[in-house]
Amino acid sequence: MHPQRRWVRWVRKVGKMPMTSKTSLDLAEEARRREVEHEILSYFLAVESYPARAEKQPQVSFEAHCWSVYTVLESGLAN
């Protein structure tokens, strides 16, 4: 059998598999993944925005700025 046809059959078979409910471990891993993604996003936003803030407020450390970006994102006010 051609490898591509075998793959198509497998995809169709997987598509017919019953949905299984997520375990508490799966949910915890998913929540942790989202938390880590949020932390990474806030860090990159802080890196990008720090030069402008440092120009206006040179006394603010990067750590303080990073924390403020994180808390603004966490509160949902960054829309």
Stockholm file with secondary structure:
# STOCKHOLM 1.0

chainA/1-79         MHPQRRWVRWVRKVGKMPMTSKTSLDLAEEARRREVEHEILSYFLAVESYPARAEKQPQVSFEAHCWSVYTVLESGLAN
#=GR chainA/1-79 SS CCHHHHHHHHHHHHHHSCCCCCCHHHHHHHHHHHHHHHHHHHHHHHHHHHHHHHHHCTTSCHHHHHHHHHHHHHHTTTC
#=GC SS_cons        CCHHHHHHHHHHHHHHSCCCCCCHHHHHHHHHHHHHHHHHHHHHHHHHHHHHHHHHCTTSCHHHHHHHHHHHHHHTTTC
//
